[in-house]
Amino acid sequence: MFTKRALNKVAIAIVLLTVIAIIFYADKDSRTKDDAKEYVSTDSISEKEGVKAEKEDQYKIATKYGFPADSFEFKSHRVQRNQNLASILSNHNIDYSIIHNLAINSSDHFNIKRLRTGNRYHLLYSSQNESLETPKWFIYEINNIDYLVMELSSDGEIYRDSKPVTTKLKESSAIITSSLWNAITDNALNYNLALELSDIYAWTVDFFRIDRGDRFKVIYEENYVDSISTGIETIHAAYFYHRGREYYAFKFKEDSVHSYFDEEGNSLRKAFLKAPLRFSRISSHFSHSRFHPVHREYRPHHGVDYAAPTGTPVYAIGDGTVTQRAWCPNGGGNYVRIRHNSVYTTVYMHLSRFARGLSRGQFVQQGEVIGYVGATGTATGPHLDFRILKNGSPINPLNIEAPPVDPIKDENMIEFLKYIYPLRVGLDRITYPGGEDLPPRREFSLLPEGNIHTQVRELWMPKRQDHHWYLPYMMPEK
């Protein structure tokens, strides 16, 4: 059947196949073991890294609240909806009698009934050969800065403390495309900047008539806790370009009071605010013949309507006396009338409610809340109908030019100019996002004799012509 030669070839082939199979399976087994080793090694590294990260977190929490990291284990949670101190602690084996004593004894430090949903709390367990089922301490974060500490025993220690706050000097800028608020958020700036800037420029910039291309620069201090911003400490200087005009603002202390002044020492505060509320829109302008949306006919509308959500605070635009706090039978709903002086009177209509305690004959200050936006009376939706009377006749609130309050005193002018010089230079050096800037503006320079001059336009000097101010080279800190 088969020759001897053929059989030898078959035998050789079988041997070769056997050798190949042995080599293949040996290599596969080796690779499997290596993979297993690598997997075990990777898993071990990942586990070690996790333990290390957990220890680092434990250490951060311990040092943050002044506890020794090697004596306690920490577990962090957040207050859930409808949770209170009793429901939280009872779930962790704390006796109700202890919880009752804690609630009573903590009243001098914090109202424990005001635990807020979403706020963090920490439970500290002793790691000194004791059971980890029952916590020894409870820490509740009241806000980003303050926290409450309770020792979970019948006569345990209770105290309130604060985390260390880091203050950073910052500078920012933005170009407005729609609103101040959107410019702040689009540039990842602290939203409190919008509130602060609106307060500083409340008398000079009409935030309800912001134009595309308006812009601002600001030098300020921002507070941080645990690398998280907790708000704006103060704004030292700001620049706002609005509707073709430049507005500088410098914070300066005069007569023990801090206020904001422009580069010539004029106060940014004026007799009236630009608007009686923040961050809304104008839904109807002053007109002698407006089509009324309810009565469906043309009527005079001697005011400006600001559309805003019900409950939005309404502010008195200036100091004055409340002459009316009542219901207007002619469609105005709840309204407040304030006499500011012998010339000007303001009216605020369609209020949902009045400010608590507001009464006729009461004196109110500029910026004081007098009521809240609503839709009382004849109205299609929540808004404020705001009116200004000059000598008894209605005028357009958007066109009024209120006089400023007192400027920097003459005897303080040199000190003021010394103080704002580096701030003004700092503002002018700030660039906008994308490098876009306005045409050349007035720039400061110190000439050899020490006078302040402008490099582009006229001399930068106060408009009061009877003074000529000089500035030394060294700028003092304040």
C-alpha positions, 0 to 999 in steps of 0.5 A, a space after each residue: 500500500 505505502 512505500 517505505 519512503 512514503 511512510 518516512 515522509 508521513 512520520 517526519 510530518 507528524 513529528 514536525 506538527 507535534 513540535 509546532 503544536 508544543 511550541 504554540 501551546 507553550 507560548 499561549 500559556 506563557 502569554 496567558 500567565 503574563 496577561 494574568 500577572 499584568 491584570 493583577 498588577 494593574 488591579 493592584 495599582 488601581 486599588 492602591 491609588 484608590 486607597 491613597 486618594 481616599 487617605 488624601 481626602 480623609 486628610 484634607 477633611 480632617 485638617 480642614 476642620 481641625 481633627 487629627 487625620 490618624 484618629 478618625 475616619 470620615 464619611 461625607 453625605 448631603 442633606 436629603 429632602 425632608 431630612 432633619 437632625 433627628 432623621 440623620 443621626 438616628 440612622 447612625 445609631 445616635 440615641 434620641 435623648 442625645 439628639 434632643 440635647 444637641 438640638 437645644 444646646 446648639 441654638 446659640 450657634 445655629 438654628 438646627 431646624 434650618 438644615 438645607 437640602 443639598 448641604 454637606 455634612 460629615 460623620 467622624 468615626 473613631 479609628 482607635 480600636 472602637 466600633 465604626 458603627 457609631 459616629 463620634 462627631 457631626 459636622 454640618 456645612 452651614 454655607 461655603 464658609 461657616 460650619 457647625 461641629 457637634 460631639 455626639 454625646 449627652 454632654 458633647 461639645 458644640 461650636 461654630 467655626 469658619 474655614 480659612 478664606 483666601 482673597 485673590 486680587 483679580 482683573 477681568 474684562 468682557 464685551 457685551 453681546 446681549 446683556 451684562 449677565 450673559 457677558 459675565 457667564 459667557 466669560 466664566 466670571 463670578 456672577 456676583 460681578 454683575 450685581 456689583 457692577 450694576 450697583 456701582 453704575 446704577 446712577 450712570 449706566 442704563 442696564 435696560 438699554 445695553 448695546 451690543 459692543 458695550 464692554 467693561 474692565 474691572 479690578 477686584 478682590 475675590 474670596 475663595 474657600 477650598 479653591 471655590 469662589 465664595 463671592 466678591 470681596 470688593 471692586 477697587 476700580 472699573 471701566 464701562 463703555 456704554 452707548 459711546 461714553 466711557 465711565 470710570 469708577 474708583 473706590 475711595 474712602 472719604 469722611 470714613 465712608 467708601 464710595 465710587 468716584 470717576 477720574 475727575 473726583 465726581 461721585 457716581 451716585 446721583 439724586 436718582 437711580 437709573 431704574 427702580 429694579 434690576 435685570 428685567 426688560 422694558 416692555 412699553 415706553 413713555 408715549 402720548 398715544 399708546 395702544 392699550 393692550 386691555 382697553 384696545 384703544 389709544 391712550 397716553 402712557 406716561 410711564 415706562 413698563 418694566 416686565 419682570 417676574 412676580 415678586 421681583 423687588 422694586 427700589 426707591 430711585 431716590 430719598 423721599 417721603 411716601 405720600 401714597 401707599 394704596 390701591 389705584 381705582 383707575 387700573 394701577 392696582 397697588 401703588 406707591 407714590 414718593 415725593 423726593 423734593 419740591 420738584 420730583 415725585 415718582 410712582 410705582 404701580 401694579 405691585 403684587 404687595 408692599 414692602 413690610 412695614 411701609 406706610 404713608 408718611 414714611 421716609 425711604 432711602 435711595 435703593 430701599 425696597 418699597 414693594 414687589 412686581 405684580 399684575 394688580 389692577 389692569 395688567 396683562 402680566 407681571 410688570 412695573 409701571 414706573 412714572 416720574 412727575 416734574 412739578 406735577 407733570 409727567 416726564 420720560 423717566 429714560 430721559 431724566 438727567 439727575 444731578 450728582 451728589 457731592 464730589 471729592 472735597 478740594 482738600 482730599 483731591 491730591 490724595 484721591 489722584 495719587 490713589 487712583 493713578 495706578 488703578 487707572 493705569 491698570 484698567 487701561 492695560 487690561 485687554 478684552 477677550 480676543 484682543 479686541 479694543 476700542 480706539 485710543 483713549 486718554 492714557 496717563 503718563 508721568 512727565 519729568 515734572 510730575 504732572 499727569 497728562 494724556 497722550 491722546 487727547 487733552 490734559 487729564 485734570 479736574 474740570 474745576 478750573 481754579 485748581 492745578 494738581 500735581 502728582 509725585 512719582 511714588 503712589 502710596 498704598 491705601 
